[in-house]
């Protein structure tokens, strides 16, 4: 949870860079990311040195090699502004661009591939020294602090409402990851990855729940670092930030690459992934000419939210699972394409669940109502009953301020019911199977959904309980009003008498 103190620190840093001449918000974030990355590398090296001192062993996998001590944050931060600027520009920046090692190919890791176009754009020694001093006061050791800081910085981008793929609140990302419960066997993809929030949350979940299996052998470590995480984006800045973000979170060489997912299609990656987690952009319509023909074969449309769902079906292996955020219009849209895609999910695949979210989840950047779709690719049907959950509160106020309200969050209840549902496998006597349509979660048979034109909006199936309210007879109410009016008149007469 981001604090007011941390917000104030970031605001001051932002103002410093803004007044220094960096006017593009995304450039500000990119330059701050480089500096935070450099700072974190020094903190990692310090932890390795402390461990080596305790165990009386050499430093394991040092970040900085012989002769590179002067590149560390803790060293150059004490230098005079001109000297610091020269060191960071000519030595530290080239050093971080070369990190990530070499992979099997000549170009090296994903990180080095995206960093080759990175530019150091701090305008003056004074601005750099000022920002370094302010960043030095922020403790980046805690991963939640890093996440809070990133989320707050990204929230300052004016265009965020147009690029929803990198504005997914972290608590919603974590919810989706926990519901999908990834394992080390999964191959995970986000085709609109932005700053890699879904991939980072998945990596944290895997380390927390399957750390022993991941680090057991060299092969399992290699799979985690190089074969588990895949992300696409068509913004070079986002790719650089995402790559640095992943490296800071312990994933050395994820497959994060440039791609316009809807334009290029996915033939080479068809049926490659076992898990997709995504919040694709809802950017309206595309021209037929610019849309991949293989996606048009699944559903003929220009709507990006429908095309992304078609893309997910193309990318998933048979048996692969997906948890994706969609605008509510996908659930009840009346166009031929909307209905066709919903029919595919219900009849040809296995639609598992729909979580309806309140419209304030993406405020202040967008007020659109959204839902999370959970489905499994089978190509042979399998939908029996669809689980609906009505999320009314996510732990924050639903206005533009988004004030934390942890006591009002539905997320713990949602997770508990979901886990119960998954463990019981829809036994007739299970609590979830017995829930009424008036409750916050309930099951709807496939036949009923098909009979409603495959409408998937929760309000179509939810029943509302109305409480009977008894009112007094009109004559009695009028009698009370007459009595009140008389009391008012008497009081006025008494007041007039007192005033003479």
TIKOLKOL-994303 format. One record per residue (C-alpha): residue in three letters; x, y, z. Coordinates in steps of 0.05 Angstrom, whole numbers, plus 5000, padded with zeros to 4 digits. Example, Ala and Ser with C-alpha at 12.3 -4.5 7.8 and 13.67 -1.06 7.14 Angstrom:
BEGIN
   type     c1     c2     c3
    ALA   5246   4910   5156
    SER   5273   4979   5143
//
This chain:
BEGIN
   type     c1     c2     c3
    UNK   5000   5000   5000
    UNK   5032   5065   4978
    UNK   5040   5117   5033
    UNK   5032   5192   5029
    UNK   5105   5200   5046
    UNK   5127   5157   4987
    UNK   5079   5196   4941
    UNK   5110   5261   4964
    UNK   5180   5237   4951
    UNK   5162   5214   4880
    UNK   5125   5280   4867
    UNK   5187   5320   4887
    UNK   5232   5277   4842
    UNK   5182   5285   4785
    UNK   5181   5360   4794
    UNK   5257   5362   4794
    UNK   5261   5325   4727
    UNK   5203   5365   4698
    UNK   5236   5431   4715
    UNK   5302   5404   4688
    UNK   5271   5398   4619
    UNK   5245   5326   4614
    UNK   5173   5339   4595
    UNK   5151   5270   4569
    UNK   5122   5230   4629
    UNK   5143   5164   4599
    UNK   5214   5190   4590
    UNK   5214   5211   4663
    UNK   5193   5141   4684
    UNK   5245   5109   4639
    UNK   5302   5152   4666
    UNK   5279   5141   4738
    UNK   5276   5066   4724
    UNK   5348   5066   4702
    UNK   5370   5101   4766
    UNK   5327   5056   4810
    UNK   5356   4996   4774
    UNK   5427   5021   4787
    UNK   5410   5033   4861
    UNK   5380   4964   4868
    UNK   5441   4930   4837
    UNK   5484   4961   4891
    UNK   5435   4937   4945
    UNK   5438   4866   4916
    UNK   5514   4868   4916
    UNK   5514   4891   4989
    UNK   5469   4833   5009
    UNK   5515   4784   4973
    UNK   5576   4813   5009
    UNK   5542   4807   5077
    UNK   5525   4735   5063
    UNK   5597   4721   5042
    UNK   5622   4754   5106
    UNK   5576   4710   5148
    UNK   5594   4645   5112
    UNK   5668   4663   5104
    UNK   5661   4646   5029
    UNK   5674   4687   4966
    UNK   5617   4731   4940
    UNK   5571   4687   4898
    UNK   5555   4715   4828
    UNK   5577   4786   4843
    UNK   5541   4842   4805
    UNK   5604   4884   4801
    UNK   5669   4853   4780
    UNK   5742   4874   4794
    UNK   5754   4947   4779
    UNK   5679   4964   4777
    UNK   5671   4986   4850
    UNK   5666   5059   4827
    UNK   5603   5042   4788
    UNK   5564   5026   4851
    UNK   5509   5074   4874
    UNK   5538   5079   4943
    UNK   5604   5103   4914
    UNK   5585   5153   4860
    UNK   5528   5184   4901
    UNK   5581   5219   4944
    UNK   5616   5251   4884
    UNK   5610   5323   4861
    UNK   5554   5334   4810
    UNK   5600   5341   4750
    UNK   5641   5280   4768
    UNK   5578   5239   4783
    UNK   5547   5259   4716
    UNK   5609   5236   4678
    UNK   5613   5170   4716
    UNK   5540   5153   4706
    UNK   5537   5175   4633
    UNK   5603   5144   4609
    UNK   5612   5084   4655
    UNK   5550   5063   4695
    UNK   5500   5070   4639
    UNK   5542   5028   4589
    UNK   5550   4977   4646
    UNK   5476   4967   4657
    UNK   5464   4963   4582
    UNK   5512   4904   4579
    UNK   5481   4866   4637
    UNK   5442   4801   4626
    UNK   5498   4760   4597
    UNK   5497   4724   4531
    UNK   5444   4673   4511
    UNK   5450   4620   4458
    UNK   5441   4671   4403
    UNK   5490   4725   4382
    UNK   5446   4781   4407
    UNK   5449   4758   4479
    UNK   5392   4764   4529
    UNK   5324   4797   4520
    UNK   5348   4850   4568
    UNK   5410   4869   4528
    UNK   5370   4867   4464
    UNK   5320   4920   4489
    UNK   5372   4961   4526
    UNK   5415   4972   4464
    UNK   5369   5030   4444
    UNK   5366   5060   4514
    UNK   5389   5132   4520
    UNK   5415   5169   4581
    UNK   5375   5233   4580
    UNK   5388   5267   4647
    UNK   5397   5339   4624
    UNK   5449   5367   4673
    UNK   5496   5346   4729
    UNK   5454   5388   4778
    UNK   5389   5352   4760
    UNK   5423   5283   4764
    UNK   5454   5299   4832
    UNK   5388   5325   4859
    UNK   5349   5264   4836
    UNK   5402   5216   4862
    UNK   5399   5249   4931
    UNK   5323   5242   4932
    UNK   5322   5170   4907
    UNK   5374   5152   4959
    UNK   5322   5164   5013
    UNK   5276   5110   4985
    UNK   5286   5039   5010
    UNK   5278   4993   4950
    UNK   5294   4927   4985
    UNK   5220   4910   4995
    UNK   5187   4885   4932
    UNK   5120   4915   4952
    UNK   5153   4984   4955
    UNK   5180   4974   4885
    UNK   5111   4955   4860
    UNK   5077   5013   4896
    UNK   5128   5061   4868
    UNK   5120   5036   4797
    UNK   5045   5037   4801
    UNK   5044   5108   4826
    UNK   5093   5132   4773
    UNK   5054   5098   4717
    UNK   4992   5131   4744
    UNK   5022   5198   4728
    UNK   5021   5183   4653
    UNK   4965   5223   4621
    UNK   4957   5171   4566
    UNK   4946   5114   4615
    UNK   4872   5111   4599
    UNK   4889   5096   4527
    UNK   4939   5042   4545
    UNK   4903   5002   4597
    UNK   4950   4942   4590
    UNK   4999   4974   4639
    UNK   4949   5004   4687
    UNK   4923   4940   4719
    UNK   4921   4951   4795
    UNK   4971   4904   4828
    UNK   4919   4874   4876
    UNK   4876   4853   4817
    UNK   4938   4823   4783
    UNK   4954   4784   4846
    UNK   4882   4760   4852
    UNK   4883   4732   4781
    UNK   4951   4698   4792
    UNK   4927   4666   4857
    UNK   4864   4641   4824
    UNK   4903   4609   4767
    UNK   4955   4580   4816
    UNK   5012   4572   4766
    UNK   5063   4515   4774
    UNK   5135   4507   4749
    UNK   5108   4467   4691
    UNK   5070   4526   4663
    UNK   5093   4568   4604
    UNK   5063   4637   4616
    UNK   5047   4691   4566
    UNK   5020   4763   4568
    UNK   5010   4787   4496
    UNK   5001   4859   4520
    UNK   5053   4859   4575
    UNK   5069   4933   4584
    UNK   5115   4936   4645
    UNK   5107   4861   4656
    UNK   5063   4866   4718
    UNK   5028   4798   4706
    UNK   5094   4763   4691
    UNK   5127   4792   4754
    UNK   5068   4772   4798
    UNK   5071   4702   4769
    UNK   5145   4697   4782
    UNK   5135   4719   4854
    UNK   5079   4667   4863
    UNK   5123   4612   4835
    UNK   5182   4630   4879
    UNK   5137   4635   4941
    UNK   5100   4569   4928
    UNK   5149   4527   4888
    UNK   5217   4556   4904
    UNK   5248   4489   4922
    UNK   5228   4458   4855
    UNK   5251   4519   4815
    UNK   5320   4522   4846
    UNK   5330   4447   4854
    UNK   5372   4436   4791
    UNK   5408   4476   4739
    UNK   5356   4454   4687
    UNK   5297   4477   4730
    UNK   5331   4545   4743
    UNK   5344   4553   4669
    UNK   5271   4538   4652
    UNK   5248   4589   4703
    UNK   5296   4643   4678
    UNK   5291   4630   4603
    UNK   5232   4586   4586
    UNK   5174   4605   4631
    UNK   5157   4679   4618
    UNK   5136   4708   4551
    UNK   5110   4778   4536
    UNK   5095   4820   4475
    UNK   5089   4895   4468
    UNK   5099   4945   4411
    UNK   5127   5002   4454
    UNK   5203   5000   4460
    UNK   5203   5040   4525
    UNK   5154   4991   4557
    UNK   5198   4933   4534
    UNK   5259   4964   4567
    UNK   5222   4979   4631
    UNK   5191   4909   4631
    UNK   5258   4875   4620
    UNK   5291   4915   4677
    UNK   5232   4900   4721
    UNK   5237   4826   4709
    UNK   5313   4826   4720
    UNK   5303   4863   4786
    UNK   5253   4810   4807
    UNK   5302   4753   4794
    UNK   5282   4730   4724
    UNK   5346   4735   4684
    UNK   5325   4724   4612
    UNK   5249   4726   4599
    UNK   5224   4726   4528
    UNK   5198   4797   4524
    UNK   5196   4821   4452
    UNK   5170   4872   4404
    UNK   5105   4851   4370
    UNK   5040   4882   4348
    UNK   5001   4821   4369
    UNK   4938   4835   4329
    UNK   4974   4856   4265
    UNK   5025   4801   4260
    UNK   4982   4744   4284
    UNK   5012   4686   4322
    UNK   5027   4630   4274
    UNK   5097   4616   4302
    UNK   5071   4617   4374
    UNK   5006   4579   4362
    UNK   4989   4530   4418
    UNK   5054   4547   4454
    UNK   5030   4570   4522
    UNK   4996   4536   4580
    UNK   4975   4599   4617
    UNK   4955   4668   4593
    UNK   4945   4727   4641
    UNK   4928   4793   4608
    UNK   4891   4859   4609
    UNK   4892   4876   4534
    UNK   4879   4948   4512
    UNK   4808   4966   4495
    UNK   4828   5013   4438
    UNK   4765   5010   4397
    UNK   4768   4985   4325
    UNK   4823   4967   4275
    UNK   4822   4965   4200
    UNK   4811   4896   4170
    UNK   4874   4906   4128
    UNK   4918   4916   4190
    UNK   4889   4855   4227
    UNK   4920   4786   4223
    UNK   4880   4742   4177
    UNK   4887   4681   4222
    UNK   4850   4718   4277
    UNK   4795   4739   4229
    UNK   4783   4666   4215
    UNK   4764   4655   4289
    UNK   4719   4716   4293
    UNK   4707   4768   4239
    UNK   4710   4835   4275
    UNK   4749   4900   4281
    UNK   4739   4904   4357
    UNK   4807   4897   4392
    UNK   4778   4865   4455
    UNK   4747   4809   4413
    UNK   4809   4801   4370
    UNK   4852   4793   4432
    UNK   4806   4737   4457
    UNK   4814   4703   4390
    UNK   4889   4712   4397
    UNK   4889   4679   4466
    UNK   4853   4619   4437
    UNK   4905   4614   4383
    UNK   4964   4620   4431
    UNK   4939   4570   4484
    UNK   4957   4496   4483
    UNK   4900   4447   4488
    UNK   4887   4445   4563
    UNK   4917   4514   4571
    UNK   4883   4564   4618
    UNK   4869   4639   4613
    UNK   4849   4694   4661
    UNK   4837   4759   4623
    UNK   4804   4826   4637
    UNK   4751   4848   4587
    UNK   4703   4907   4583
    UNK   4631   4889   4602
    UNK   4610   4898   4530
    UNK   4643   4832   4513
    UNK   4595   4797   4559
    UNK   4530   4823   4530
    UNK   4546   4857   4463
    UNK   4493   4842   4411
    UNK   4535   4843   4348
    UNK   4545   4779   4309
    UNK   4619   4777   4328
    UNK   4604   4786   4402
    UNK   4554   4729   4402
    UNK   4599   4684   4360
    UNK   4658   4692   4406
    UNK   4617   4678   4469
    UNK   4588   4617   4435
    UNK   4658   4592   4420
    UNK   4679   4600   4493
    UNK   4617   4565   4519
    UNK   4607   4510   4467
    UNK   4676   4495   4438
    UNK   4719   4511   4499
    UNK   4708   4507   4574
    UNK   4685   4572   4605
    UNK   4702   4566   4679
    UNK   4682   4632   4712
    UNK   4665   4705   4706
    UNK   4683   4755   4760
    UNK   4645   4820   4753
    UNK   4685   4879   4778
    UNK   4659   4948   4801
    UNK   4667   5004   4752
    UNK   4715   5043   4797
    UNK   4771   4992   4795
    UNK   4808   5030   4740
    UNK   4794   5100   4765
    UNK   4818   5155   4759
    UNK   4843   5133   4690
    UNK   4780   5099   4664
    UNK   4709   5088   4691
    UNK   4693   5030   4646
    UNK   4660   4969   4678
    UNK   4701   4906   4670
    UNK   4701   4832   4686
    UNK   4752   4776   4689
    UNK   4741   4716   4643
    UNK   4769   4649   4664
    UNK   4770   4595   4611
    UNK   4806   4531   4589
    UNK   4821   4515   4517
    UNK   4795   4445   4500
    UNK   4771   4451   4427
    UNK   4720   4398   4448
    UNK   4673   4435   4495
    UNK   4668   4418   4568
    UNK   4628   4476   4597
    UNK   4577   4448   4645
    UNK   4563   4505   4694
    UNK   4594   4574   4695
    UNK   4612   4605   4762
    UNK   4594   4678   4771
    UNK   4620   4723   4826
    UNK   4596   4795   4839
    UNK   4656   4834   4865
    UNK   4626   4896   4898
    UNK   4688   4923   4932
    UNK   4762   4913   4918
    UNK   4792   4943   4981
    UNK   4795   5015   4955
    UNK   4743   5070   4949
    UNK   4711   5070   4880
    UNK   4721   5145   4868
    UNK   4780   5180   4834
    UNK   4819   5181   4900
    UNK   4820   5105   4908
    UNK   4831   5110   4983
    UNK   4851   5043   5015
    UNK   4792   5008   5050
    UNK   4820   4939   5067
    UNK   4761   4922   5113
    UNK   4714   4928   5054
    UNK   4750   4881   5005
    UNK   4714   4823   4973
    UNK   4779   4792   4949
    UNK   4791   4745   5008
    UNK   4720   4719   5003
    UNK   4726   4711   4927
    UNK   4790   4670   4934
    UNK   4761   4627   4989
    UNK   4699   4610   4948
    UNK   4741   4598   4885
    UNK   4787   4549   4921
    UNK   4727   4513   4951
    UNK   4696   4508   4882
    UNK   4760   4481   4850
    UNK   4772   4430   4906
    UNK   4701   4403   4905
    UNK   4695   4398   4829
    UNK   4621   4417   4830
    UNK   4595   4360   4873
    UNK   4520   4367   4881
    UNK   4526   4372   4957
    UNK   4581   4425   4957
    UNK   4565   4494   4985
    UNK   4580   4530   4919
    UNK   4533   4484   4881
    UNK   4477   4500   4930
    UNK   4483   4575   4929
    UNK   4422   4615   4908
    UNK   4422   4668   4853
    UNK   4411   4721   4907
    UNK   4481   4708   4936
    UNK   4547   4739   4916
    UNK   4568   4677   4877
    UNK   4528   4624   4842
    UNK   4530   4573   4785
    UNK   4491   4577   4719
    UNK   4481   4516   4674
    UNK   4507   4520   4603
    UNK   4437   4507   4575
    UNK   4410   4570   4608
    UNK   4467   4612   4581
    UNK   4456   4584   4511
    UNK   4382   4600   4517
    UNK   4399   4673   4532
    UNK   4439   4683   4468
    UNK   4503   4667   4507
    UNK   4495   4730   4548
    UNK   4548   4727   4603
    UNK   4531   4789   4643
    UNK   4518   4772   4716
    UNK   4455   4816   4719
    UNK   4422   4769   4669
    UNK   4423   4712   4720
    UNK   4427   4746   4788
    UNK   4363   4749   4828
    UNK   4349   4809   4872
    UNK   4313   4800   4938
    UNK   4264   4855   4954
    UNK   4246   4868   5026
    UNK   4173   4882   5040
    UNK   4164   4951   5072
    UNK   4098   4967   5106
    UNK   4074   5039   5105
    UNK   4020   5071   5148
    UNK   3953   5086   5117
    UNK   3949   5154   5081
    UNK   3895   5180   5128
    UNK   3941   5167   5188
    UNK   3999   5202   5155
    UNK   3956   5262   5139
    UNK   3931   5265   5211
    UNK   4004   5267   5235
    UNK   4020   5323   5186
    UNK   3960   5364   5211
    UNK   3984   5355   5283
    UNK   4055   5378   5264
    UNK   4028   5439   5227
    UNK   3987   5459   5288
    UNK   4047   5453   5333
    UNK   4087   5497   5286
    UNK   4032   5549   5284
    UNK   4027   5550   5360
    UNK   4102   5558   5366
    UNK   4102   5617   5317
    UNK   4046   5652   5355
    UNK   4084   5643   5421
    UNK   4147   5672   5389
    UNK   4109   5732   5361
    UNK   4081   5745   5431
    UNK   4151   5745   5461
    UNK   4174   5795   5409
    UNK   4115   5842   5426
//
